[in-house]
Amino acid sequence: MKPNLTTTSKITWCPGCPNAQILVSLRQAIEGMVVGGKLKIENLVMCAGIGCHGKITDYMNVNTFTGLHGRVIPAMTGVKCANPELIVIGSCGDGDAFSEGLEHLVHAARRNSDIKIFVHDNQLFALTIGQASSTSPKGFKGKSTPFGSTEDPFNPLLTMLSVGATFVARTYAGDIQGTKRIIEAAIAHKGFSFVDIIQPCITFFDTRDFVKERIFWIDEKESVNDLNKAMMAVNRSDDKMPLGIFYNAEKETFEEALGKVGV
Ligand code: SF4
Protein backbone atom coordinates (compact mmCIF):
# COMPACT_ATOMS: atom_id res chain seq x y z
CA MET A 1 0.00 0.00 0.00
CA LYS A 2 1.16 3.50 -0.81
CA PRO A 3 2.52 5.10 2.39
CA ASN A 4 1.59 8.64 3.45
CA LEU A 5 5.01 10.22 3.90
CA THR A 6 3.88 13.83 4.39
CA THR A 7 3.41 15.55 7.74
CA THR A 8 1.51 18.64 8.84
CA SER A 9 4.71 20.55 9.67
CA LYS A 10 5.09 23.79 7.75
CA ILE A 11 8.09 23.79 5.44
CA THR A 12 10.39 26.58 6.61
CA TRP A 13 13.27 26.22 4.17
CA CYS A 14 13.82 29.37 2.10
CA PRO A 15 11.41 29.39 -0.86
CA GLY A 16 13.12 27.50 -3.70
CA CYS A 17 15.71 25.82 -1.48
CA PRO A 18 16.96 22.61 -3.15
CA ASN A 19 16.48 20.80 0.18
CA ALA A 20 12.85 20.56 -0.92
CA GLN A 21 13.93 18.76 -4.09
CA ILE A 22 15.87 16.25 -1.99
CA LEU A 23 12.72 15.75 0.10
CA VAL A 24 10.71 14.97 -3.05
CA SER A 25 13.35 12.50 -4.29
CA LEU A 26 13.50 10.81 -0.90
CA ARG A 27 9.73 10.48 -0.62
CA GLN A 28 9.46 9.11 -4.16
CA ALA A 29 12.27 6.61 -3.57
CA ILE A 30 10.76 5.33 -0.32
CA GLU A 31 7.24 5.25 -1.73
CA GLY A 32 8.42 3.21 -4.71
CA MET A 33 10.33 0.76 -2.53
CA VAL A 34 7.38 0.29 -0.17
CA VAL A 35 4.87 -0.21 -3.00
CA GLY A 36 7.32 -2.57 -4.73
CA GLY A 37 7.65 -4.68 -1.58
CA LYS A 38 11.34 -3.85 -1.09
CA LEU A 39 10.87 -1.95 2.15
CA LYS A 40 8.48 -2.08 5.10
CA ILE A 41 7.72 1.44 6.22
CA GLU A 42 7.52 0.37 9.88
CA ASN A 43 11.13 -0.87 9.63
CA LEU A 44 12.49 2.45 8.37
CA VAL A 45 14.23 4.88 10.73
CA MET A 46 15.44 8.26 9.53
CA CYS A 47 17.98 10.29 11.50
CA ALA A 48 19.27 13.82 10.96
CA GLY A 49 21.82 16.16 12.46
CA ILE A 50 21.76 19.93 12.90
CA GLY A 51 21.62 22.34 9.99
CA CYS A 52 19.11 23.38 7.35
CA HIS A 53 18.94 19.76 6.18
CA GLY A 54 17.87 18.68 9.69
CA LYS A 55 14.34 19.93 9.16
CA ILE A 56 13.78 17.03 6.78
CA THR A 57 12.84 14.73 9.66
CA ASP A 58 9.93 17.10 10.44
CA TYR A 59 8.59 16.56 6.94
CA MET A 60 8.92 12.77 6.72
CA ASN A 61 6.11 10.71 8.21
CA VAL A 62 8.41 7.85 9.27
CA ASN A 63 10.21 6.90 12.48
CA THR A 64 12.74 9.70 13.03
CA PHE A 65 15.49 10.78 15.38
CA THR A 66 17.20 14.18 15.32
CA GLY A 67 20.62 14.21 16.95
CA LEU A 68 23.34 16.68 17.78
CA HIS A 69 25.51 18.59 15.35
CA GLY A 70 27.93 16.16 13.74
CA ARG A 71 26.56 13.18 15.65
CA VAL A 72 24.04 11.70 13.25
CA ILE A 73 26.32 8.76 12.43
CA PRO A 74 26.66 7.46 16.02
CA ALA A 75 22.90 7.78 16.44
CA MET A 76 22.35 5.75 13.27
CA THR A 77 24.96 3.17 14.27
CA GLY A 78 23.32 2.77 17.66
CA VAL A 79 19.87 2.24 16.17
CA LYS A 80 21.19 -0.35 13.71
CA CYS A 81 23.17 -2.24 16.36
CA ALA A 82 20.21 -2.29 18.74
CA ASN A 83 17.89 -3.72 16.09
CA PRO A 84 19.59 -4.96 12.90
CA GLU A 85 16.16 -5.59 11.33
CA LEU A 86 15.71 -1.83 10.91
CA ILE A 87 16.70 0.05 7.76
CA VAL A 88 18.53 3.13 8.98
CA ILE A 89 18.92 6.16 6.74
CA GLY A 90 20.17 9.61 7.65
CA SER A 91 20.60 13.13 6.37
CA CYS A 92 23.37 15.48 7.40
CA GLY A 93 25.02 18.62 6.11
CA ASP A 94 28.59 19.11 4.90
CA GLY A 95 29.41 20.96 8.11
CA ASP A 96 27.76 18.18 10.09
CA ALA A 97 29.49 15.33 8.24
CA PHE A 98 32.86 16.71 7.19
CA SER A 99 33.72 19.08 10.05
CA GLU A 100 32.19 18.22 13.43
CA GLY A 101 31.38 14.62 12.55
CA LEU A 102 34.17 13.55 10.22
CA GLU A 103 35.68 10.98 12.57
CA HIS A 104 32.28 9.28 12.96
CA LEU A 105 31.80 9.18 9.20
CA VAL A 106 35.26 7.73 8.54
CA HIS A 107 34.94 4.97 11.12
CA ALA A 108 31.39 4.01 10.13
CA ALA A 109 32.64 3.62 6.55
CA ARG A 110 35.69 1.65 7.67
CA ARG A 111 33.53 -0.73 9.73
CA ASN A 112 30.95 -1.06 6.92
CA SER A 113 28.08 -0.20 9.26
CA ASP A 114 24.85 -1.04 7.47
CA ILE A 115 23.56 2.54 7.42
CA LYS A 116 22.85 4.92 4.58
CA ILE A 117 23.93 8.55 4.81
CA PHE A 118 22.81 11.36 2.51
CA VAL A 119 24.90 14.54 2.75
CA HIS A 120 23.09 17.73 1.76
CA ASP A 121 26.30 19.38 0.56
CA ASN A 122 25.80 23.12 0.08
CA GLN A 123 29.48 23.97 0.63
CA LEU A 124 28.92 26.17 3.70
CA PHE A 125 27.24 26.40 7.10
CA ALA A 126 23.87 27.73 5.97
CA LEU A 127 21.79 27.63 9.16
CA THR A 128 24.31 29.97 10.84
CA ILE A 129 24.07 32.25 7.79
CA GLY A 130 27.07 31.46 5.68
CA GLN A 131 30.40 30.41 7.17
CA ALA A 132 32.96 28.41 5.20
CA SER A 133 32.77 24.64 5.58
CA SER A 134 35.13 21.84 4.59
CA THR A 135 33.77 21.74 1.05
CA SER A 136 33.74 25.50 0.42
CA PRO A 137 35.93 26.31 -2.59
CA LYS A 138 39.23 28.13 -2.14
CA GLY A 139 38.56 31.86 -2.21
CA PHE A 140 35.02 31.47 -0.81
CA LYS A 141 33.92 34.73 0.86
CA GLY A 142 31.56 34.25 3.77
CA LYS A 143 30.94 35.44 7.31
CA SER A 144 34.05 33.72 8.67
CA THR A 145 36.23 34.31 5.60
CA PRO A 146 35.48 37.87 4.43
CA PHE A 147 38.74 38.04 2.47
CA GLY A 148 38.30 34.59 0.94
CA SER A 149 39.04 31.09 2.21
CA THR A 150 42.70 30.13 1.89
CA GLU A 151 41.98 26.39 2.12
CA ASP A 152 41.57 23.77 -0.57
CA PRO A 153 38.22 21.97 -0.24
CA PHE A 154 37.86 18.50 1.19
CA ASN A 155 37.09 15.68 -1.29
CA PRO A 156 34.48 13.53 0.50
CA LEU A 157 34.13 10.98 -2.30
CA LEU A 158 37.84 10.23 -2.42
CA THR A 159 37.99 10.03 1.37
CA MET A 160 35.08 7.61 1.57
CA LEU A 161 36.60 5.35 -1.08
CA SER A 162 39.98 5.50 0.69
CA VAL A 163 38.63 4.37 4.05
CA GLY A 164 36.55 1.46 2.76
CA ALA A 165 33.01 2.68 2.08
CA THR A 166 31.24 -0.01 0.05
CA PHE A 167 28.75 2.29 -1.72
CA VAL A 168 29.86 5.74 -2.87
CA ALA A 169 27.75 8.01 -5.07
CA ARG A 170 27.04 11.63 -5.86
CA THR A 171 23.98 13.32 -7.28
CA TYR A 172 22.55 16.80 -7.80
CA ALA A 173 19.47 17.92 -5.88
CA GLY A 174 18.03 19.62 -8.98
CA ASP A 175 17.88 16.26 -10.77
CA ILE A 176 14.96 14.77 -8.85
CA GLN A 177 14.76 11.51 -10.79
CA GLY A 178 18.52 11.02 -10.73
CA THR A 179 18.60 11.59 -6.97
CA LYS A 180 15.64 9.25 -6.47
CA ARG A 181 17.50 6.47 -8.32
CA ILE A 182 20.66 6.98 -6.28
CA ILE A 183 18.73 7.01 -2.98
CA GLU A 184 16.94 3.78 -3.90
CA ALA A 185 20.23 2.09 -4.76
CA ALA A 186 21.85 3.36 -1.56
CA ILE A 187 19.01 1.99 0.58
CA ALA A 188 19.07 -1.34 -1.27
CA HIS A 189 22.83 -1.72 -0.72
CA LYS A 190 23.86 -4.03 2.13
CA GLY A 191 26.52 -2.11 4.05
CA PHE A 192 27.63 1.49 4.38
CA SER A 193 26.17 3.78 1.73
CA PHE A 194 27.52 7.28 1.23
CA VAL A 195 25.71 9.73 -1.04
CA ASP A 196 26.98 13.26 -1.56
CA ILE A 197 24.10 15.43 -2.80
CA ILE A 198 25.14 18.73 -4.34
CA GLN A 199 22.57 21.09 -2.85
CA PRO A 200 23.22 24.76 -3.61
CA CYS A 201 22.17 27.21 -0.88
CA ILE A 202 20.28 29.76 -2.93
CA THR A 203 20.36 32.32 -0.12
CA PHE A 204 24.03 32.39 0.90
CA PHE A 205 25.93 30.65 -1.93
CA ASP A 206 23.88 30.17 -5.08
CA THR A 207 25.99 27.87 -7.23
CA ARG A 208 23.16 26.51 -9.39
CA ASP A 209 24.43 27.90 -12.71
CA PHE A 210 28.04 26.98 -11.89
CA VAL A 211 27.02 23.43 -10.98
CA LYS A 212 24.71 22.89 -13.93
CA GLU A 213 27.53 23.75 -16.35
CA ARG A 214 29.85 21.17 -14.78
CA ILE A 215 27.83 18.13 -13.76
CA PHE A 216 27.64 15.00 -15.91
CA TRP A 217 26.55 11.41 -15.29
CA ILE A 218 29.35 8.88 -15.49
CA ASP A 219 29.19 5.49 -17.19
CA GLU A 220 28.86 3.52 -13.96
CA LYS A 221 29.96 0.26 -15.55
CA GLU A 222 33.46 1.70 -15.85
CA SER A 223 34.16 1.95 -12.12
CA VAL A 224 31.40 0.43 -10.02
CA ASN A 225 33.32 -2.83 -9.43
CA ASP A 226 36.83 -1.38 -9.53
CA LEU A 227 38.08 0.67 -6.59
CA ASN A 228 41.06 2.14 -8.45
CA LYS A 229 38.88 3.33 -11.32
CA ALA A 230 36.35 4.73 -8.87
CA MET A 231 39.10 6.72 -7.15
CA MET A 232 40.28 8.04 -10.49
CA ALA A 233 36.71 9.03 -11.40
CA VAL A 234 36.29 11.20 -8.30
CA ASN A 235 39.82 12.65 -8.23
CA ARG A 236 39.73 15.05 -11.16
CA SER A 237 42.15 17.84 -11.96
CA ASP A 238 39.48 19.89 -13.80
CA ASP A 239 36.36 21.46 -12.30
CA LYS A 240 33.86 18.99 -13.79
CA MET A 241 31.48 17.36 -11.30
CA PRO A 242 30.82 13.68 -12.05
CA LEU A 243 27.55 12.20 -10.78
CA GLY A 244 26.52 8.57 -10.37
CA ILE A 245 27.36 5.43 -8.43
CA PHE A 246 31.15 5.32 -8.45
CA TYR A 247 31.56 2.17 -6.40
CA ASN A 248 29.37 -0.64 -5.06
CA ALA A 249 30.96 -3.64 -3.36
CA GLU A 250 29.90 -6.53 -1.14
CA LYS A 251 31.57 -7.02 2.23
CA GLU A 252 30.60 -8.32 5.66
CA THR A 253 28.82 -5.59 7.62
CA PHE A 254 29.71 -4.34 11.09
CA GLU A 255 26.48 -5.76 12.48
CA GLU A 256 27.08 -9.18 10.91
CA ALA A 257 30.56 -9.26 12.40
CA LEU A 258 29.21 -8.27 15.81
CA GLY A 259 26.64 -11.06 15.63
CA LYS A 260 29.37 -13.64 15.17
CA VAL A 261 31.05 -12.70 18.44
CA GLY A 262 27.74 -12.75 20.27
CA VAL A 263 27.64 -9.10 21.23
FE1 SF4 B 1 18.19 26.33 1.97
FE2 SF4 B 1 20.26 27.99 2.21
FE3 SF4 B 1 17.84 28.74 2.98
FE4 SF4 B 1 19.18 26.90 4.35
S1 SF4 B 1 19.76 29.07 4.11
S2 SF4 B 1 17.00 26.82 3.80
S3 SF4 B 1 20.25 25.80 2.69
S4 SF4 B 1 18.47 28.26 0.87
Residues whose N, C-alpha, C, O or C-beta is under 5 A from the ligand:
A	BS01	SF4	W13 C14 C17 C52 A126 C201 I202 T203 F204
